[in-house]
């Protein structure tokens, strides 16, 4: 899947059991794919997953790095 928004939406569906069986691990995988394409929503969700241990082992440092990257992207957009 090469579309960041599509990957994010699939992750959302897995996390909430919309049209697919509820699966936190698959949700995290798709959110991560979205984040790897610098999708701000994906970055925020990956951060949230790391912060709360959703589909991945809890890691506050990794959560912070994903939150920070999303903030940097939004700041760069605002400065343009």
Residue pairs with C-beta under 8 A, 6 or more apart in sequence:
1 7
1 10
1 30
1 33
2 37
4 33
4 34
4 37
4 38
4 39
4 42
5 34
5 39
7 30
7 31
7 33
7 34
7 37
7 39
7 42
8 30
8 31
8 34
8 39
8 41
8 42
8 45
10 30
11 26
11 27
11 28
11 29
11 30
11 31
11 33
11 34
11 42
11 45
12 18
12 27
13 19
13 20
14 20
14 22
14 23
14 24
14 26
14 27
14 30
15 22
15 24
15 27
15 54
15 55
16 22
20 26
23 55
24 54
24 55
25 55
25 56
26 55
27 49
27 54
27 55
28 46
28 49
28 54
28 55
28 56
29 55
31 42
31 45
31 46
31 49
32 42
32 46
33 42
34 41
34 42
34 43
34 45
34 46
35 42
35 43
35 45
35 46
35 66
35 69
36 42
38 69
38 73
40 70
40 73
40 74
43 66
43 67
43 69
43 70
43 73
44 66
44 67
44 70
46 66
47 62
47 63
47 64
47 65
47 66
47 67
47 70
48 54
48 63
49 55
49 56
50 56
50 58
50 59
50 60
50 62
50 63
50 66
51 58
51 60
51 63
52 58
